[in-house]
Amino acid sequence: MRNFLKLRKNRSYNYTPRYYQGEGSPFKIEHKLDKYRTTAHTQRGIKNKISSAMEDLKNEGDRNLKIRFVIIFLVLVLIFLFIIDFDLSIFFAP
């Protein structure tokens, strides 16, 4: 009865890989690019998301990317207006 109440302890092994030549534990799962990401270790919450978004807006991005985005957006808007048969002549009428 006395052994029935005792819990068995897990066995522990002190294993290290033979040919591992690196820093830290070889068993730690970490993505290779996590140290370069800005969003890898951010805390959750609305306040932190808004503050990180504001900091991203402060950084000036690629000018060509912004121009390309505006052109693609305008083309998609024109395609949408064409699909719903919007009359564009109201903008060009004298």
matplotlib code that plots the C-alpha trace (Angstrom):
import matplotlib.pyplot as plt

x = [0.0, 2.8, 4.4, 1.1, 0.9, 4.5, 4.9, 7.7, 10.4, 11.2, 14.7, 17.0, 19.8, 22.7, 23.0, 25.1, 25.4, 28.8, 29.4, 27.5, 29.7, 27.4, 26.2, 23.5, 21.3, 21.0, 17.5, 16.1, 13.7, 14.2, 13.6, 16.7, 15.4, 13.8, 16.6, 16.1, 12.3, 10.7, 7.5, 9.0, 9.1, 6.5, 4.1, 0.4, -2.3, -3.9, -1.6, 1.6, 0.2, -0.7, 2.6, 4.5, 2.4, 3.2, 6.9, 6.6, 5.0, 7.8, 10.3, 10.4, 9.8, 10.8, 9.5, 9.1, 7.0, 4.6, 4.2, 3.6, 1.0, -0.9, -1.0, -2.2, -4.8, -6.1, -6.3, -8.3, -10.7, -11.2, -11.9, -14.3, -16.1, -16.2, -17.8, -20.5, -21.2, -20.3, -20.6, -17.3, -18.6, -19.8, -16.2, -15.4, -18.7, -18.4]
y = [0.0, 2.3, 2.1, 2.6, 6.2, 7.1, 8.5, 7.2, 9.7, 10.2, 9.1, 11.8, 11.5, 13.8, 13.4, 15.7, 15.1, 13.9, 16.3, 19.4, 22.5, 25.4, 27.7, 26.8, 23.8, 21.8, 20.8, 24.3, 24.9, 28.3, 29.5, 30.6, 34.1, 34.9, 37.1, 39.3, 39.6, 42.6, 40.8, 37.5, 38.4, 41.1, 41.0, 40.6, 43.2, 46.0, 48.7, 46.9, 46.2, 49.8, 51.0, 48.6, 49.7, 53.4, 52.6, 50.8, 53.9, 56.1, 54.0, 55.2, 52.4, 51.8, 54.6, 52.2, 49.8, 52.6, 53.8, 50.2, 49.7, 52.9, 51.9, 48.4, 49.8, 52.3, 49.5, 47.3, 50.2, 50.8, 47.1, 47.1, 50.2, 48.6, 45.5, 47.4, 49.5, 52.8, 55.7, 57.5, 60.3, 62.3, 63.1, 64.3, 66.1, 69.9]
z = [0.0, 0.8, -2.7, -4.3, -3.1, -4.2, -7.7, -9.9, -10.8, -14.4, -15.5, -16.6, -19.1, -19.6, -23.4, -25.6, -29.3, -30.4, -33.3, -32.2, -32.5, -31.6, -28.9, -26.5, -26.5, -29.8, -28.8, -28.6, -31.4, -32.9, -36.4, -38.2, -39.0, -35.6, -34.5, -37.6, -37.2, -35.5, -34.6, -33.3, -29.6, -29.2, -26.3, -27.0, -26.4, -28.3, -26.8, -27.9, -31.4, -31.9, -30.6, -32.9, -35.8, -35.1, -35.0, -38.3, -39.8, -38.6, -40.6, -44.2, -46.6, -50.2, -52.5, -55.5, -53.3, -52.3, -55.9, -57.1, -54.3, -55.3, -59.0, -58.2, -55.8, -58.5, -61.1, -58.8, -58.0, -61.7, -62.3, -59.5, -60.8, -64.3, -62.9, -61.1, -64.2, -62.6, -64.9, -65.0, -67.3, -64.3, -63.5, -67.1, -68.0, -68.6]

ax = plt.figure().add_subplot(projection="3d")
ax.plot(x, y, z, "-o")
ax.set_aspect("equal")
plt.show()
